[in-house]
Amino acid sequence: MSLDALWASWSWVTLTEIMGVNLILSGDNAVLIALAAAGLPEKQRGRAIMFGMILAVILRIILSLAAVYLLAIPGLLLIGGLLLIWIAWTFFKELRAEDKAEEEGPHAEPVQVKTMAVALRQIVIADVSMSLDNVLAVAGAARNNMPMLILGLIISILIMGIAATLISRLLERFRWIAYLGVVLIVWIGLKMIWEDTHHLYERFVAPEHATVGQLYLPAGGVRTG
């Protein structure tokens, strides 16, 4: 993306709309990234958040470009919701293992140290899953203005990275916030599963029931054909 293309397509209104939509709809992603980074050694948390942000920018741009085509795939949000439930379970297991080690003290079994690769995998899978249901709104705000879309996503995700850093520090002091974060991710996953299951029912099951019902008269149960 050249500076000439950026200036030629510059629009404060479009940029503000893209950032606003993305930040409002993606605030829960900051909690997710903070949870993923919190399980790492302290020295690696900043890098995990930074690398997670870079990957998030790239993936959000790809998702926004292909939003209409991706969301037309039946069951995609259902799969995304199931992935979020799985990610929440991995977070919960990490939290419980750390809490158990603290309770048992020096006699506790050593907790497996979380790696950067595991944290980034959690961030990427969950960020993509959580972004599936709002990329259409972001793409709609961009109105085919690709330079503004890219710039808006970069700025808003950088802000989200700052929020994730602050949240990760809170998680160190207030452990219960981490469990609230897990509950939030589970709630979002269940919501996606419920909504997409409803859409799949309306698309594939309800029309068949309607067709069968049309074979009978409203009273008497006599076939018309």
Number of C-alpha atoms within 10 A of each C-alpha: 9 8 9 9 12 16 11 10 14 14 15 10 11 19 21 16 19 26 24 16 20 24 20 11 17 18 15 18 24 27 27 27 29 27 28 29 29 29 22 18 13 10 8 14 21 19 13 23 27 15 16 23 26 15 16 23 21 13 16 24 20 12 22 25 17 14 21 13 10 16 16 9 9 15 15 17 25 22 16 25 28 17 20 28 22 17 23 25 16 15 23 18 12 20 19 13 16 15 13 14 16 12 11 10 10 9 9 11 11 10 11 9 10 15 14 19 10 13 21 20 14 24 28 17 15 25 25 20 22 25 22 20 16 18 26 19 16 26 23 18 22 24 12 11 17 18 20 26 25 20 18 24 24 20 16 20 25 18 17 23 24 15 17 27 22 14 20 27 12 16 19 13 9 11 12 11 17 23 18 12 21 22 16 16 26 21 16 17 26 18 15 24 22 15 14 20 16 12 16 15 12 12 12 11 12 12 12 12 10 10 10 9 13 13 13 14 11 9 6 7 10 10 10 8 6
